[in-house]
C-alpha cells in the first residue's frame, strides 16, 4: 500500500539503516487502517437498513389482539389506556340449520333519550359477537341465537332505559382463534366451516328477501373473502385470524359506551365500521344426536379514556405517533398476511381432510 506524503518524508529523513524497517511499519499501519475503514463502510449500510421499516417482517404483531404490544396510530392524540381482553364463545353445528357468527363491535345510532342525542355515527356497546340462524331475514328485528359481550364494560344487565357511561373508547385490534372440540359422541367430526374478514356488513337492508346466509355468507364466499376449513383440521390445529382497518376515520374515532335497553333487537344493531367484521359460516352437519362442537376466542385490544375513574385514569399514557410509513406498512401487511394465511390454511385443511380420508380407507382395507 502506498505511503502518505508525510510518511514518505519521515522515511527520507531517517538514517539509511532504519528506512526499510520504518517503511514496513508504515505499510502495516496503512493496511490495518484500510481494513478498519472497510469494516465501517460495510456496517453502515446495515445500520441504515435496520432503520428502514419492513412491516411484514418486523410488525406481525401490530394487529394481533392476542399480543399486548401496542402500535399507536399515525397521529398524536391525548393520553389513553390500552387493555387486551379475551372473551370465549362455544357453539355447536346443527343438523337442521346453517348458522353464521359475526365478530364485530355493535353501535347504537340515531336515538334521543332524556334529551341526550346520540350522534349518527353511533356509540359503542359491549356486544362483540353474535350467532344467527342463517335463514333469518335481515331487517329491523333480526333475532339472534346467542351473543358475546366484551369485558371492556362491567357488563351490567340491560334495563328498561339505556345506560350511559363516561368511559370513552375505540377498538384498536380484533382477532379470533377458532378450534374444533370434536363431537359429543366421540365420532370423527364431519363437515367444515368458513372463516374470513369482509370489508363491510349491513344490518338494515330494507329488504324482505335477503337472508343472513345470502347476504353475509354466500356473497363473501363467492368473492373469496371467507374460505373453508374442515372440522377435522381444526381439532389438531386452531386457525387464528386478525381483522384489518376498514374505515380510517371510524377507526380513529373515540365513542361513548352504552348498554342498550332490554327491549332492543340486539341482532339488528349496526356493526362498527372501524375494523373489518370477521364472519364465521357453519353449514349444517352431523345426524341424529351428533353435533360438532367449536370454540372461538375473541381477542380485543381497546383504547379507553376514563374521566371519572381515578384508578383507570392513572393508567393512561401519552403515546408517540407512529410514522406514516410504518403505520401504512403495517396496515398493508396485515391485509396481505391475512389473505395469504387464509389461502394457505384452507389448502392445508383440504390436504389434512384428504389425508385423514386416505388413512381411514387404508385402515378399513387392512385384514
C-alpha positions in Angstrom: 0.0 0.0 0.0 1.4 3.4 -0.9 2.7 5.7 1.8 1.3 9.1 2.5 3.3 12.2 1.8 4.0 12.7 5.5 5.2 9.1 5.9 7.4 9.4 2.8 9.0 12.5 4.3 9.8 10.7 7.6 11.3 7.7 5.7 13.5 10.2 3.7 14.8 11.8 6.9 15.5 8.5 8.7 19.1 7.0 8.7 19.7 4.5 5.9 19.7 1.6 8.3 16.2 2.4 9.6 14.5 3.2 6.3 13.4 -0.3 5.5 12.0 -1.0 9.0 10.2 2.3 9.1 8.7 1.8 5.6 7.5 -1.7 6.7 5.9 -0.3 9.9 4.0 2.4 7.9 2.8 -0.3 5.4 1.4 -2.4 8.3 -0.3 0.7 9.8 -1.9 1.6 6.5 -3.0 -1.9 5.9 -4.7 -2.2 9.3 -6.4 1.2 8.9 -7.7 0.2 5.5 -9.3 -3.0 6.9 -10.9 -1.0 9.7 -12.4 1.5 7.2 -13.7 -1.3 5.0 -15.5 -2.7 8.1 -17.1 0.6 8.8 -18.2 1.0 5.3 -19.8 -2.4 5.3 -21.5 -1.9 8.7 -23.0 1.5 7.9 -25.5 0.3 5.2 -26.7 -2.4 7.6 -27.3 0.2 10.3 -29.2 2.4 7.9 -31.1 -0.6 6.6 -32.2 -1.5 10.1 -33.9 1.8 10.4 -36.0 1.3 7.3 -39.3 -0.4 8.4 -40.2 -3.7 6.9 -43.7 -4.1 8.2 -44.4 -7.7 7.1 -41.3 -9.0 8.8 -40.9 -6.6 11.8 -44.5 -5.9 12.8 -46.5 -9.1 12.6 -47.9 -8.3 16.0 -49.3 -4.8 15.0 -52.9 -6.0 14.6 -52.7 -9.2 16.7 -55.2 -8.7 19.6 -53.7 -11.6 21.5 -50.4 -9.7 21.6 -50.2 -7.0 24.3 -47.9 -4.8 22.3 -49.5 -1.6 21.0 -48.8 0.3 17.8 -50.2 3.8 18.1 -51.9 5.4 15.1 -50.0 7.9 12.9 -51.5 11.0 14.7 -50.7 12.4 18.2 -53.7 12.2 20.5 -54.5 12.8 24.2 -53.3 10.2 26.7 -55.3 6.9 26.8 -55.1 3.4 28.3 -54.7 0.2 26.4 -56.2 -3.1 27.5 -56.1 -6.6 26.0 -59.2 -8.8 26.6 -60.2 -12.3 25.5 -63.8 -13.5 25.5 -64.9 -17.0 24.6 -68.0 -18.4 22.9 -68.7 -22.1 22.4 -71.3 -23.4 19.9 -72.3 -26.5 18.0 -73.3 -27.3 14.5 -76.9 -28.1 13.8 -78.5 -30.9 11.8 -81.4 -28.7 10.8 -80.0 -25.2 10.1 -77.0 -23.3 8.8 -75.5 -20.7 11.3 -73.5 -17.5 11.0 -71.4 -15.8 13.6 -70.3 -12.2 13.1 -67.5 -10.8 15.2 -67.6 -7.0 15.3 -68.4 -4.3 17.9 -72.0 -3.1 17.7 -73.0 0.5 17.7 -76.2 2.4 18.7 -77.2 5.1 16.3 -79.7 8.0 16.0 -81.5 7.7 19.3 -82.7 10.5 21.6 -83.1 9.6 25.2 -83.7 12.1 28.1 -82.7 14.9 25.8 -79.4 13.2 25.1 -78.8 13.0 21.3 -76.6 10.1 20.2 -74.7 11.2 17.2 -75.5 9.5 13.9 -72.0 8.0 13.8 -73.1 5.9 16.8 -71.9 5.0 20.3 -70.3 1.7 21.3 -72.0 -1.2 23.0 -70.1 -4.1 24.6 -71.5 -6.7 22.3 -68.6 -8.1 20.3 -70.1 -11.3 18.6 -73.5 -12.8 17.8 -74.7 -16.2 16.5 -77.6 -16.3 14.0 -79.8 -18.8 12.2 -78.6 -18.3 8.6 -82.2 -18.5 7.3 -83.3 -15.4 9.2 -84.3 -12.3 7.1 -82.2 -9.3 7.6 -84.2 -6.4 8.9 -85.1 -4.2 11.9 -86.0 -7.0 14.2 -83.3 -9.6 13.3 -83.3 -12.3 16.0 -80.1 -14.0 17.2 -79.3 -17.3 18.9 -76.5 -16.2 21.2 -74.4 -13.2 22.0 -71.0 -12.4 23.4 -70.2 -9.3 25.5 -66.8 -7.8 25.9 -65.4 -7.1 29.4 -64.5 -3.5 28.3 -67.5 -2.6 30.4 -68.6 -4.1 33.7 -71.4 -5.9 31.9 -74.4 -4.5 33.8 -77.6 -6.2 32.7 -79.9 -4.3 30.3 -82.7 -2.4 31.8 -85.8 -0.6 30.6 -83.8 2.5 29.9 -80.5 3.0 28.1 -77.4 3.1 30.4 -74.7 5.7 29.6 -71.1 5.7 30.7 -68.5 8.4 31.0 -65.8 6.0 29.6 -64.9 6.6 26.0 -63.0 4.3 23.7 -62.2 2.7 20.4 -61.3 -0.8 19.4 -57.7 -1.0 18.1 -57.2 -4.7 17.4 -59.6 -7.6 17.0 -58.6 -11.3 16.4 -60.3 -14.7 16.6 -58.9 -18.2 17.4 -61.2 -21.0 16.1 -60.8 -24.6 17.1 -63.0 -27.7 16.9 -63.7 -29.6 20.1 -64.8 -32.8 18.4 -68.3 -34.3 18.6 -70.5 -35.1 21.6 -70.5 -38.8 20.5 -66.7 -39.1 20.1 -67.0 -39.7 16.4 -64.8 -38.2 13.7 -66.0 -34.6 13.3 -67.8 -34.2 9.9 -68.3 -31.1 7.8 -66.5 -27.8 7.5 -66.7 -24.2 8.5 -65.9 -21.0 6.6 -63.9 -18.1 8.1 -62.7 -14.7 6.9 -62.9 -11.0 7.1 -65.2 -8.8 4.9 -64.9 -5.1 4.2 -68.4 -4.2 5.5 -71.8 -5.8 6.5 -75.2 -4.1 6.7 -78.0 -5.0 9.2 -80.6 -2.6 7.8 -81.0 -3.6 4.2 -84.7 -2.6 3.8 -85.3 -5.9 2.1 -87.8 -8.7 2.8 -85.9 -11.3 0.8 -82.2 -11.3 1.8 -81.3 -13.8 4.4 -78.3 -13.8 6.7 -76.8 -16.7 4.7 -77.2 -15.0 1.3 -76.1 -11.5 2.4 -73.3 -12.3 4.8 -72.0 -15.8 3.9 -72.7 -16.7 0.3 -71.7 -13.4 -1.1 -68.5 -13.4 0.9 -67.7 -17.0 -0.2 -68.4 -16.1 -3.9 -65.8 -13.3 -3.9 -63.2 -15.2 -1.8 -63.4 -13.2 1.5 -64.1 -16.3 3.6 -62.7 -19.8 3.0 -63.4 -23.3 4.1 -61.7 -25.3 6.9 -62.5 -28.9 7.7 -63.7 -29.6 11.2 -61.1 -32.3 11.5 -58.2 -30.0 10.7 -59.4 -27.6 13.4 -59.1 -30.3 16.0 -55.4 -30.6 15.5 -54.6 -27.0 14.7 -56.8 -24.0 15.5 -56.8 -21.2 13.0 -56.1 -17.6 14.0 -57.3 -14.6 12.0 -56.7 -10.8 12.6 -59.0 -8.0 11.4 -57.7 -5.1 9.4 -58.7 -1.5 9.3 -61.9 -0.9 7.4 -62.5 2.8 7.5 -59.8 5.1 8.8 -62.0 7.9 10.2 -64.2 5.4 12.1 -61.2 3.5 13.3 -59.6 6.6 14.9 -62.9 8.0 16.3 -63.5 8.0 20.1 -67.0 7.0 21.2 -69.1 6.8 24.3 -70.3 3.4 25.6 -73.9 2.4 26.3 -75.9 -0.6 27.4 -78.9 -0.8 25.1 -82.4 -1.1 26.5 -83.7 -4.6 27.4 -86.3 -4.3 24.6 -83.7 -3.7 21.9 -83.4 -6.1 19.0 -79.7 -6.7 19.6 -79.2 -8.7 16.4 -80.1 -5.7 14.3 -77.6 -3.3 15.9 -75.3 -1.9 13.2 -71.7 -3.1 13.0 -68.8 -0.8 13.8 -67.0 0.2 10.6 -63.7 0.6 12.3 -62.4 -2.9 11.6 -63.4 -5.5 9.1 -66.0 -7.8 10.6 -64.9 -11.4 11.0 -67.5 -13.8 9.6 -67.9 -17.5 10.5 -70.3 -19.6 8.5 -71.2 -23.0 9.9 -73.1 -25.2 7.5 -75.4 -27.9 9.0 -73.5 -31.0 9.9 -74.0 -34.3 11.8 -77.0 -36.5 12.0 -79.3 -37.6 14.8 -77.8 -36.5 18.1 -74.3 -36.0 16.7 -73.2 -32.4 16.8 -69.8 -30.9 16.1 -68.6 -28.6 18.9 -66.5 -25.5 18.3 -64.9 -22.7 20.4 -63.9 -19.2 19.3 -61.7 -16.9 21.4 -62.2 -13.3 20.5 -59.2 -11.2 21.3 -59.6 -7.4 21.6 -57.2 -4.5 22.2 -59.2 -1.5 23.4 -58.0 2.1 23.8 -60.0 3.9 26.5 -60.2 7.2 28.4 -61.7 7.4 31.9 -62.6 10.9 33.1 -64.3 9.6 36.3 -62.3 6.6 37.3 -59.1 7.6 39.1 -57.5 4.1 39.1 -58.0 3.6 35.4 -57.2 7.3 34.6 -53.8 6.7 36.2 -53.0 4.0 33.6 -53.5 6.4 30.7 -50.3 7.3 28.8 -49.2 9.7 26.2 -48.3 7.6 23.1 -45.9 8.9 20.5 -47.4 8.8 17.0 -46.2 6.1 14.6 -44.6 7.4 11.4 -47.0 7.3 8.5 -44.6 5.0 6.5 -44.6 2.4 9.4 -48.3 2.7 10.0 -49.3 2.3 6.4 -46.8 -0.6 6.0 -48.4 -2.4 9.0 -51.9 -1.9 7.6 -50.9 -3.2 4.2 -49.0 -6.1 5.8 -52.0 -7.4 7.8 -54.2 -7.4 4.7 -51.6 -9.3 2.7 -50.7 -11.7 5.5 -54.4 -12.4 6.2 -55.2 -13.2 2.6 -52.1 -15.4 2.2 -52.7 -17.1 5.5 -56.3 -18.0 4.8 -55.5 -19.3 1.4 -52.6 -21.4 2.8 -54.5 -22.6 5.8 -57.5 -23.6 3.7 -55.3 -25.6 1.4 -53.8 -27.3 4.4 -57.2 -28.1 5.7 -58.3 -29.7 2.5 -55.0 -31.7 2.5 -55.5 -32.8 6.1 -59.0 -34.0 5.4 -57.8 -35.9 2.3 -55.0 -37.5 4.3 -57.4 -38.5 7.1 -59.7 -40.0 4.5 -56.9 -42.0 2.9 -55.9 -43.3 6.4 -59.4 -44.3 7.1 -59.7 -46.2 3.8 -56.3 -47.9 4.4 -57.4 -48.8 7.9 -60.6 -50.4 6.6 -58.7 -52.2 3.9 -56.3 -54.0 6.3 -57.1 -57.6 7.1 
